[in-house]
Amino acid sequence: MKMEEEHFKEVIGVSLDTFGMFVEKYKSFLNTRLLLHHFSPTDEMIIGFLHLWHYPTDALIAAIFNVDKKSIWRIRNRIIDFLFQYLHNQISLENFPTRSLCCWPIFNSLITLAIDGSEQPVVTSTNKLLDAEYYSSKKHQHSINKLVLTRLDGKIMWMSNSFSGSNDDVSIARATRCSWYDFLTPTEYIIGDSGFDPLSSDGWRILTPGSNTEFNRLLSSHRIIIEDIFAKMKSWDICSKCIRMPLLKHEEDVLDYHDKVWRIVAVLVNNFC
């Protein structure tokens, strides 16, 4: 039975027990809606997790389940809406005592969080304005960008909305300041890479690498935590493969979709993986 559970996690992304918990929650969710279903809640949840874990095309899943692509599209969107509604509130800055559960004392202050940004490729657009808006000069690709804060034990505490690729980490930080930075206490500091130097220069409490070799070594040993978290998130193909939705027809939908799946995966990584 143990091997069966291990195989299940390899295929679906979560343990059999965790998957069963989501199925039961989904059944309650469906009971409040008058919908016609061709699949059981378990089958629909399998389709949803296959989409998140492997990001296959709808055509492939449709062939496996012997249905049309439109049905798979509706099911996976329903599962993503359910998971987002159920999970997204679990990503929170919470309060100072919670943020300081794992911290790095420095002088008379505490480093409680690490910050970094991540990019996910997206298909190019035939619209020149959109093409320029989503082009990332940092990665030399068309992408969607997101800023993430983790506690120093690796727990994801906050993430920004999804932004087009022309927005770098600093511009996203400035645009979202009121939803995270302004909530921190005056004694809290954040660690980041050298890309955040402009914010440090402007007086933000973000520590970046400097000329002190020993300090840089310590900084790097803590920053690797957020890099490990990104690696765990991107083991879910939905967060790493190129998003296939065309920007020209669905720009707002693409950003909304990206935001939902990243928040879902963040909670899964925090609590179930």
Summary of the structure (lengths in Angstrom):
residues: 273
radius of gyration: 20.2
end to end distance: 19.3
largest distance: 63.8
contacts: 817
relative contact order: 0.14
helix: 56%
strand: 16%
